[in-house]
Amino acid sequence: MNKIKKRIKNSLILLACLCILQLVLVNVFFVNYQVLITSILFLLDILMLVIYFFVTRSIQMKDDEKIKEANRQAVETISYVSSKMPMGIVVWNDKREIDWLNSYADRMFTEKSIDGKEFATTLIELLKSNKDTFKLGRNTYRVSFDAEKQLAYFFDITEEETIKARIYDSQPVVGVLSFDNYDDAVDKMDDKEISYFNSFLTTLVSDWMEDFGVYVKRLNAEKYFFISRYEDLTKMKEKKFDLLDILRKEAENQNFPITISIGISYGEGSLDKIGDVAQNNLDMALIRGGDQVVIKDVADNAKPMYFGGKSSAKTKRTRVRSRAISTALQRIFSQATDIYIMGHRYPDMDALGSAYGVYALAEFSKKEAWIVLDQTEIIPDVQRCLQEIHKVPELEQRLISPEDAMKNVKENSLLVMVDYHKPSLSISEKLYEKFQNIVIIDHHRRGEEFPENPLLTYIESSASSASELVAELVQQQSSQVNYLDKMEATLLLAGMVVDTKSFEVRTSARTFDVASYLRSVGADAPMIRYLISTDLSNYLEISSLIAKSEFVTSDIVVANGAETAKYDSVTAAKTADTLLSMYGINAAFVITKRTDGLIGISARSSGTINVQMIMEKLNGGGHFNNAATQLSDMTIDQAKEVLLKAINENINELYEEE
């Protein structure tokens, strides 16, 4: 009604304006015919207004109809969305109760017997965690939220997820397989025996791969290449790559001393890149001691997965490799302006001995070398050793603090990391970060943390110690002009004695060859006995820790110190070694609060249990039968709980089923 009144009012105003304009024009131009022309114009105005009125009314009616039609369509659409479209809509209240839900959600709740309050709680938890998918039975749903209105709408993406899973399962997987110690195994075989041996290995590998639908091709006598889908790799992982166990047992039955290592890669990348990563993974498996599988996605931030590693590392290094490393090291030394040698925090005798061995190599190359040592982080055994070093001025003056080293490092300076390879374990991580040129000499199995692009990596987990590796390099370069000082030889041999527990564990023929060489150049046995001896107070600390030990299994024990007591790493290690020397104990774990406030776990094994695997689960590492880790922000009891959980979760991996 208001619109009609307004239209009439506008029409009258327009008519009045036209009349005034027309009267003015008639009075000016048509004086003789004023009445006639005025009448005609007035009638025409009336006619035009009538037409204008009806036209605008018609247009207005069409607009109203359009609005009504649009409203009708909107209502129908909303009704369809809320009742027929395959999308659930749910509104909940502050009590986590469902206030309203559309027909789709109602049907879903009825069919799946979903409790409204429980579902609302699930949605709220998803909202808090910023997740956008959830599962109900076999179906997967994507959900979106309006937190202010406490509303969620979701739709089924099961088919989409199924397609994604199929694509993911179909991605290519590249693997490289190598037999450990193949050359040693066939060294004394005749042609007939080698032929049988090769047939035995090929049959074993081919039959196992065939079970998973894998394409495998033999590259040479000791190496194979294979391609599969990720779906096949998943099945292999479910079997925990039992090929390792099968081969080891069959080889033992046939009296063949051989194991197998595999490197596998997959992911979003070219086959060329996937193949390179697979080869790198194989190298890592070999560096870690062999008899294991290393799997890693090609993505840079991906973490490797490890399977196997149930047997102790076999000696794989040869004199040819040692000579090649020695030559490469000489070349690297010749290009460096000066050399800095650094071990791990709280260095032990092996770290110190190998450091002085590398210093001797630097002297052979006529290079200035410094041994980085933090005098505030010294264990008692090393403190006793330093007292002897202070008596030899030419060795004492080679020691440098991390702070002084930071001031002297040049662009072309070289860092040699001895007895460790994890940057976070450096005596000074800030000093480590200043170097672009790095060499690594270590005997611990390689872990995930590793320097980027080192110039040379010499990691041999089959070696007894870093001192053994360095002493062998020294032996390669020694001559009448270049030879070890008596004290340097003593420190190297002391490092070997400590890490082998006086040549009782982790020894090989190479170990005794190197020890014999060191004795021949003047290593002082009585001084070594003095350096590694235990004083009475330390012995009592060890005894108190042993008194608190308890069995986890029939041959695994765990000992822990008091929450208020602090111990150095050597005391914990000696406690573990002492426990291991007792009858029936094959693995020992000692938990103590360290002098730096961290909780340390020292692990030792007789060689039948892989303690490194357990320590890696706790972000540590080390050797198959000699490993450790450090934990922060927890108590002794919490650390013990974490350790026991790791042991129990991997108990089947620790004990090989017969």
C-alpha positions in Angstrom: 0.0 0.0 0.0 2.8 2.4 0.9 4.4 1.7 -2.5 1.2 2.7 -4.4 0.8 5.9 -2.4 4.4 6.8 -3.0 3.9 6.0 -6.8 0.8 8.3 -6.9 2.6 11.1 -5.1 5.5 10.9 -7.5 3.2 10.9 -10.5 1.3 14.0 -9.3 4.6 15.9 -8.7 5.7 15.0 -12.2 2.3 16.1 -13.6 2.5 19.5 -11.8 6.1 20.1 -13.1 5.0 19.3 -16.7 2.0 21.6 -16.5 4.1 24.5 -15.2 6.7 24.0 -17.9 4.0 23.7 -20.6 2.2 27.0 -19.5 5.4 28.9 -19.6 6.1 27.6 -23.2 2.6 28.3 -24.4 2.6 31.8 -23.1 5.9 32.5 -24.9 5.4 30.8 -28.2 1.6 30.2 -28.7 -0.2 33.3 -27.4 -3.1 33.0 -30.0 -3.9 29.3 -29.2 -3.2 29.2 -25.5 -6.5 27.4 -24.5 -6.4 24.8 -27.3 -2.8 23.8 -27.0 -2.9 23.8 -23.2 -5.9 21.5 -23.2 -4.2 19.1 -25.7 -1.0 19.0 -23.7 -2.9 18.4 -20.5 -4.7 15.4 -21.9 -1.4 14.1 -23.3 0.2 14.5 -19.9 -2.6 12.6 -18.2 -2.2 9.8 -20.8 1.6 9.6 -20.2 1.2 9.5 -16.4 -1.3 6.7 -16.7 1.1 4.7 -18.9 4.0 5.5 -16.6 2.0 4.4 -13.6 1.1 1.0 -15.1 4.6 0.4 -16.5 6.3 1.0 -13.2 3.7 -1.1 -11.4 4.3 -3.9 -13.9 8.1 -3.7 -13.3 7.6 -3.7 -9.6 5.4 -6.7 -9.7 8.0 -8.6 -11.7 10.7 -7.7 -9.2 8.5 -8.9 -6.3 7.9 -12.2 -8.1 11.6 -12.6 -8.7 12.3 -12.0 -5.0 9.6 -14.4 -4.0 11.0 -17.0 -6.5 14.5 -16.6 -5.2 13.3 -17.0 -1.6 11.4 -20.1 -2.6 14.5 -21.6 -4.3 16.6 -20.7 -1.3 14.2 -22.4 1.0 14.1 -25.5 -1.2 17.9 -25.6 -1.4 18.4 -25.2 2.3 15.7 -27.9 2.8 17.6 -30.2 0.4 21.0 -29.6 2.0 19.7 -30.2 5.5 17.6 -33.3 4.6 18.8 -35.0 1.4 22.4 -33.9 0.6 25.0 -36.5 1.8 26.5 -34.1 4.4 25.9 -34.2 8.2 25.2 -31.0 10.1 25.3 -31.0 13.9 24.8 -28.2 16.5 25.7 -28.8 20.1 25.4 -26.9 23.4 27.7 -26.1 26.3 26.7 -29.4 28.0 28.1 -31.3 25.0 24.6 -32.4 24.0 23.3 -32.4 20.5 20.8 -29.6 20.0 20.0 -30.2 16.4 21.1 -32.4 13.5 20.0 -32.8 9.9 18.4 -35.8 8.4 21.7 -37.2 7.1 23.3 -37.0 10.5 20.2 -38.5 12.1 20.2 -41.5 9.8 23.9 -42.0 10.4 23.4 -41.8 14.2 20.6 -44.4 13.9 22.5 -46.8 11.6 25.7 -46.7 13.6 24.1 -46.4 17.0 26.1 -43.3 17.8 25.7 -41.7 21.2 25.1 -37.9 20.8 27.0 -36.7 23.8 30.0 -38.9 22.9 29.9 -37.7 19.3 29.8 -34.0 20.5 32.8 -34.7 22.7 34.7 -36.2 19.8 33.9 -33.1 17.6 35.0 -30.7 20.4 38.3 -32.6 20.8 38.9 -32.5 17.1 38.2 -28.8 17.1 40.8 -28.3 19.9 43.4 -30.3 18.2 42.9 -28.6 14.8 42.2 -31.9 13.1 39.7 -32.2 10.3 39.1 -35.9 9.8 37.7 -38.7 12.0 36.7 -42.3 11.5 33.5 -44.1 12.3 33.7 -47.8 11.7 35.2 -48.3 8.3 34.2 -44.8 7.1 36.4 -41.7 7.1 34.8 -38.2 7.4 36.1 -34.7 6.8 34.7 -32.1 9.2 34.5 -28.3 9.3 33.6 -26.1 12.3 31.9 -22.9 13.2 33.2 -22.7 16.8 31.2 -19.6 17.7 27.9 -21.2 16.7 29.0 -24.6 18.0 28.2 -26.1 14.6 30.0 -28.8 12.6 29.3 -30.2 9.1 30.9 -33.3 7.8 30.9 -35.5 4.7 32.1 -39.0 3.8 35.6 -39.1 2.2 36.1 -42.9 2.5 36.3 -43.3 -1.3 38.7 -40.5 -1.7 40.9 -41.9 1.1 40.7 -45.4 -0.5 42.0 -44.0 -3.8 44.8 -42.1 -1.9 45.7 -45.3 -0.1 45.8 -47.3 -3.4 48.1 -44.6 -5.0 50.3 -44.6 -1.9 50.5 -48.4 -1.9 51.4 -48.4 -5.6 54.4 -46.0 -5.3 57.7 -47.6 -6.3 60.2 -49.0 -3.8 63.8 -49.5 -4.6 66.1 -51.8 -2.6 69.7 -52.8 -2.7 70.8 -56.0 -0.9 74.3 -57.0 0.0 75.9 -60.0 1.7 78.2 -59.1 4.6 81.6 -60.7 4.5 81.1 -62.4 1.2 84.7 -62.1 0.2 85.8 -63.6 3.6 83.3 -66.4 3.2 84.5 -67.5 -0.3 88.2 -66.8 0.4 89.2 -70.4 1.0 86.5 -72.1 -1.1 87.3 -73.9 -4.4 85.2 -73.2 -7.5 82.7 -76.0 -6.8 82.1 -74.8 -3.3 81.7 -71.2 -4.5 79.2 -72.3 -7.1 77.2 -74.2 -4.4 77.5 -71.2 -2.1 76.2 -68.7 -4.7 73.3 -71.0 -5.6 72.4 -71.3 -1.9 72.3 -67.5 -1.5 70.4 -66.9 -4.7 67.8 -69.5 -4.0 67.3 -68.2 -0.5 66.9 -64.5 -1.6 64.8 -65.3 -4.7 62.3 -67.5 -2.8 61.8 -64.9 -0.1 61.3 -62.1 -2.6 59.0 -64.2 -4.7 56.6 -64.5 -1.7 56.1 -60.7 -1.9 55.9 -60.3 -5.6 59.2 -58.5 -5.8 61.3 -58.1 -8.9 64.9 -58.9 -8.0 68.1 -58.9 -10.1 71.5 -60.0 -9.2 74.1 -57.3 -9.9 77.2 -59.3 -8.9 78.3 -62.1 -6.6 77.4 -60.2 -3.4 74.9 -57.6 -4.4 71.2 -57.6 -5.5 68.8 -54.9 -6.8 65.0 -55.2 -6.4 61.9 -53.1 -7.2 58.5 -53.5 -5.5 55.4 -51.5 -4.5 55.0 -49.9 -1.1 52.2 -52.4 -0.4 54.8 -55.2 -0.7 57.2 -53.3 1.5 54.5 -53.0 4.2 54.1 -56.8 4.1 57.9 -57.2 4.5 57.8 -54.9 7.5 55.0 -56.9 9.0 57.3 -60.0 8.7 60.1 -57.8 10.2 62.3 -58.8 7.3 62.6 -62.4 8.6 65.0 -63.0 5.6 67.7 -61.8 8.0 66.9 -64.5 10.5 66.3 -67.2 7.9 69.6 -66.5 6.2 71.5 -66.4 9.5 70.1 -69.7 10.7 70.5 -71.5 7.3 74.1 -70.1 7.0 74.9 -71.4 10.5 73.5 -74.8 9.6 75.7 -74.8 6.5 78.7 -73.4 8.4 78.7 -70.3 6.3 79.8 -67.2 8.2 77.6 -64.7 6.4 74.8 -62.2 7.0 72.8 -59.8 4.9 72.2 -56.0 4.8 69.5 -54.2 2.9 68.9 -50.5 2.0 65.5 -49.5 0.9 63.9 -46.2 -0.2 60.6 -44.9 -1.5 58.6 -41.7 -1.8 57.8 -38.7 -4.0 60.9 -38.4 -6.2 62.6 -39.6 -9.3 63.6 -43.3 -9.5 67.2 -42.0 -9.8 66.9 -40.2 -6.4 65.1 -43.1 -4.8 67.9 -45.4 -5.9 70.6 -43.1 -4.5 68.9 -43.0 -1.1 68.5 -46.8 -1.2 72.3 -47.1 -1.7 72.9 -44.6 1.1 70.7 -46.7 3.4 72.7 -49.8 2.5 75.9 -48.0 3.3 74.4 -47.0 6.7 73.3 -50.6 7.4 76.9 -51.7 6.7 78.4 -48.9 8.8 76.1 -49.9 11.7 77.5 -53.4 11.6 75.5 -55.2 9.0 72.8 -57.9 9.4 70.1 -55.3 9.3 67.7 -53.3 7.1 67.6 -49.6 6.8 64.4 -48.0 5.3 64.0 -44.3 4.6 61.7 -42.0 2.6 63.4 -39.8 0.1 62.1 -36.7 1.9 64.9 -34.8 3.5 63.2 -34.6 6.9 62.3 -38.3 7.0 63.7 -40.6 9.7 65.1 -44.0 8.9 63.6 -47.2 10.2 65.8 -50.1 11.3 65.1 -53.8 11.3 67.4 -56.6 12.5 70.9 -55.9 13.9 70.6 -59.0 16.1 74.1 -60.1 15.6 77.3 -58.4 16.6 79.2 -56.6 13.9 81.5 -58.7 11.8 85.0 -57.4 10.9 84.6 -56.1 7.3 87.4 -53.6 7.1 90.5 -54.6 5.2 94.1 -53.4 5.1 93.4 -52.1 1.6 90.5 -49.9 2.9 92.6 -48.8 5.8 95.4 -47.8 3.4 92.9 -45.9 1.2 91.6 -44.0 4.2 95.1 -43.2 5.3 95.9 -41.8 1.8 92.7 -39.8 1.7 93.3 -38.4 5.2 96.8 -37.3 4.2 95.4 -35.4 1.2 92.8 -33.7 3.4 95.4 -32.7 6.0 97.6 -31.2 3.3 94.8 -28.9 2.2 94.0 -27.6 5.7 95.5 -24.5 7.3 95.3 -26.1 10.7 93.6 -29.0 12.4 91.4 -29.2 15.5 90.7 -32.6 17.1 87.6 -33.0 19.3 86.0 -35.9 21.1 82.7 -36.2 22.8 81.6 -34.5 26.1 83.2 -36.0 29.2 85.8 -37.8 27.0 87.0 -41.2 28.1 90.4 -42.8 27.5 89.4 -43.9 24.0 88.5 -40.4 23.0 91.7 -38.9 24.4 93.9 -41.7 23.0 92.5 -41.4 19.5 92.8 -37.6 19.6 96.5 -37.8 20.3 96.8 -40.4 17.6 95.2 -38.0 15.1 97.6 -35.3 16.4 100.5 -37.6 15.5 99.1 -38.0 12.0 98.9 -34.2 11.7 102.5 -34.0 12.7 103.4 -36.5 10.0 101.8 -34.1 7.5 103.7 -31.1 9.1 100.4 -29.4 10.1 99.6 -27.4 13.3 97.1 -29.4 15.3 95.2 -28.8 18.6 93.2 -31.1 20.8 90.0 -29.5 22.2 89.4 -30.2 25.8 87.0 -28.7 28.4 88.8 -28.8 31.7 85.4 -28.5 33.5 84.1 -31.8 32.1 86.8 -34.3 33.0 86.1 -37.8 34.5 88.5 -39.1 37.2 90.3 -41.6 34.8 91.1 -38.9 32.3 92.1 -36.5 35.1 94.8 -39.0 36.1 95.8 -39.2 32.5 96.1 -35.4 32.1 98.4 -35.3 35.1 100.8 -37.5 33.1 100.3 -35.5 29.9 101.3 -32.3 31.9 104.7 -33.9 32.4 105.3 -33.9 28.7 105.4 -30.2 27.6 105.1 -30.9 23.8 101.9 -32.9 24.4 100.5 -30.5 27.0 100.8 -27.5 24.8 98.6 -29.1 22.2 95.6 -28.9 24.5 93.3 -26.0 23.8 90.0 -24.9 25.4 86.8 -24.5 23.3 86.8 -20.8 23.9 90.4 -20.3 22.6 89.7 -22.6 19.7 86.7 -20.5 18.7 89.0 -17.4 18.4 91.6 -19.2 16.3 89.4 -21.1 13.8 90.0 -20.1 10.2 87.9 -20.6 7.0 90.0 -23.5 5.9 90.5 -25.1 9.3 89.7 -28.8 9.7 87.8 -30.5 12.5 88.4 -34.2 13.2 85.7 -35.8 15.3 87.0 -38.8 17.1 85.1 -41.6 19.0 81.7 -40.0 18.1 79.7 -38.7 15.2 76.7 -36.9 16.6 77.2 -33.1 16.6 75.1 -32.8 19.8 77.7 -34.8 21.7 80.5 -32.5 20.9 82.6 -31.0 23.7 81.5 -27.6 22.2 78.6 -27.6 19.8 79.2 -23.9 19.0 82.8 -24.7 18.0 81.6 -27.6 15.8 79.3 -25.2 14.0 82.2 -23.0 13.0 83.8 -25.7 10.8 83.0 -26.3 7.2 85.5 -29.1 6.8 84.9 -32.2 8.9 86.4 -35.7 9.2 84.8 -38.4 11.3 86.7 -41.4 12.8 84.4 -43.5 15.0 83.6 -47.1 15.9 80.0 -46.6 17.1 77.1 -47.6 14.9 75.9 -44.7 12.8 72.7 -43.0 14.1 70.2 -40.6 12.5 72.1 -37.5 13.7 75.0 -37.0 11.5 77.1 -34.0 10.1 76.2 -32.8 6.6 78.7 -33.5 3.9 81.8 -34.5 5.9 85.0 -34.6 3.8 85.8 -38.2 5.0 83.8 -40.7 7.1 85.7 -43.6 8.7 83.1 -45.5 10.8 83.8 -49.1 11.5 81.5 -50.6 14.1 83.4 -53.9 13.9 86.5 -52.1 15.5 87.1 -52.4 19.2 87.7 -48.6 19.6 88.4 -45.4 17.8 92.0 -45.8 19.1 92.3 -49.0 17.2 91.2 -47.3 13.9 93.6 -44.4 14.5 96.5 -46.6 15.5 96.1 -48.6 12.3 96.2 -45.4 10.3 99.3 -44.3 12.1 100.9 -47.7 11.4 100.2 -47.1 7.7 102.0 -43.8 7.7 104.8 -44.5 10.2 108.4 -44.5 9.0 111.9 -43.9 10.3 111.1 -40.2 10.1 107.4 -40.3 11.2 106.9 -42.4 14.3 104.8 -42.4 17.5 106.0 -40.9 20.7 106.1 -43.3 23.6 103.3 -41.4 25.5 101.1 -41.2 22.3 101.4 -45.0 21.9 100.6 -45.5 25.6 97.4 -43.3 25.3 96.3 -45.2 22.2 96.8 -48.6 23.8 95.0 -47.4 27.0 92.0 -46.4 24.9 91.9 -49.9 23.4 92.3 -51.6 26.8 89.4 -49.6 28.3 87.0 -50.2 25.4 87.8 -53.9 25.2 87.8 -54.4 29.0 91.4 -55.6 28.8 90.8 -57.4 25.5 88.0 -59.5 26.8 85.2 -58.1 24.5 84.9 -56.8 21.0 88.3 -58.0 19.9 89.4 -59.4 16.6 92.7 -60.5 15.1 93.1 -56.9 13.8 92.8 -55.6 17.4 95.7 -57.7 18.6 97.8 -56.8 15.6 97.3 -53.1 16.4 98.0 -53.7 20.1 101.2 -55.5 19.2 102.3 -52.6 17.0 101.7 -50.1 19.8 103.7 -52.2 22.3 106.5 -52.5 19.8 106.8 -48.7 19.6 107.0 -48.2 23.3 103.4 -48.3 24.8 103.9 -48.5 28.6 101.8 -51.3 30.1 102.4 -50.4 33.8 101.4 -46.8 33.1 98.2 -48.1 31.4 97.4 -50.2 34.4 97.9 -47.1 36.6 95.8 -44.9 34.4 92.8 -47.2 34.3 92.9 -48.4 37.9 89.9 -47.8 40.2 90.3 -46.1 43.5 88.5 -47.3 46.7 85.8 -44.6 46.8 84.9 -45.3 43.2 84.8 -49.0 43.9 82.4 -48.4 46.8 80.2 -46.3 44.5 80.1 -49.2 42.0 79.3 -51.7 44.8 76.4 -49.5 46.0 74.9 -49.4 42.5 75.3 -53.1 42.0 73.5 -53.7 45.4 70.4 -51.9 43.9 70.2 -54.0 40.7 67.2 -56.1 39.8 66.3 -58.6 37.1 64.1 -57.6 34.2 64.3 -61.0 32.6 66.3 -64.0 33.5 69.5 -62.5 32.0 68.9 -58.7 31.9 69.5 -56.5 34.9 68.8 -52.9 35.7 70.5 -50.9 38.4 69.8 -47.3 39.4 71.4 -44.7 41.7 69.7 -42.6 44.3 67.9 -39.4 43.2 70.2 -37.3 45.3 73.5 -38.9 44.2 75.5 -37.8 41.2 77.9 -40.1 39.3 80.3 -39.6 36.4 79.8 -41.6 33.2 82.8 -43.9 33.9 81.3 -45.1 37.2 78.1 -46.0 35.5 79.9 -47.8 32.7 82.2 -49.7 35.1 79.1 -50.7 37.1 77.5 -52.1 33.9 80.7 -53.9 33.0 81.0 -55.4 36.5 77.3 -56.6 36.3 78.0 -58.1 32.9 81.0 -60.1 34.3 78.6 -62.0 36.6 77.3 -65.5 35.7 74.0 -65.6 33.8 73.8 -61.9 33.0 73.9 -61.0 29.2 72.8 -57.4 29.4 73.1 -54.7 32.1 71.6 -51.2 32.2 72.7 -48.6 34.8 70.7 -45.5 35.4 72.4 -42.5 37.2 72.1 -38.8 37.6 75.1 -37.3 35.9 77.3 -34.4 37.1 75.7 -32.2 34.4 72.2 -32.8 35.8 71.1 -35.2 33.0 69.9 -38.7 33.6 72.4 -41.1 32.0 71.8 -44.8 31.1 74.8 -46.9 30.4 74.1 -50.2 28.6 76.4 -53.2 28.2 75.9 -56.6 26.5 77.8 -59.9 26.3 77.1 -59.9 22.5 73.9 -61.8 22.5 71.6 -58.9 23.1 71.5 -55.6 21.0 71.6 -52.9 23.7 72.2 -50.3 21.0 68.6 -50.9 19.7 67.2 -50.1 23.1 69.3 -47.0 23.6 68.2 -45.8 20.1 64.6 -46.0 21.2 65.6 -43.5 23.9 67.4 -41.2 21.4 70.8 -42.6 22.3 73.1 -44.9 20.4 76.4 -46.6 20.5 77.6 -50.1 19.7 75.8 -53.5 19.5 77.0 -54.4 23.0 78.1 -51.0 24.4 75.6 -48.1 24.2 74.2 -45.2 26.2 71.8 -42.3 26.3 71.1 -39.1 28.2 67.6 -38.0 29.2 66.5 -34.6 30.4 63.6 -33.3 32.4 62.9 -36.5 34.3 63.7 -38.3 37.5 65.6 -41.5 38.1 62.3 -43.4 38.6 60.8 -41.9 35.4 63.9 -42.8 33.4 63.7 -46.4 34.8 60.0 -46.6 33.8 60.9 -45.4 30.3 63.7 -47.9 30.0 61.6 -50.9 31.2 58.9 -49.9 28.7 61.5 -49.9 25.8 62.8 -53.3 26.9 59.4 -54.9 27.2 58.1 -53.4 23.9 61.1 -54.8 22.1 61.5 -58.0 24.0 60.8 -60.2 20.9 63.6 -58.4 19.0 66.1 -58.9 21.9 65.4 -62.6 22.1 65.6 -64.4 18.8 63.0 -67.2 18.6 64.5 -70.6 18.0 
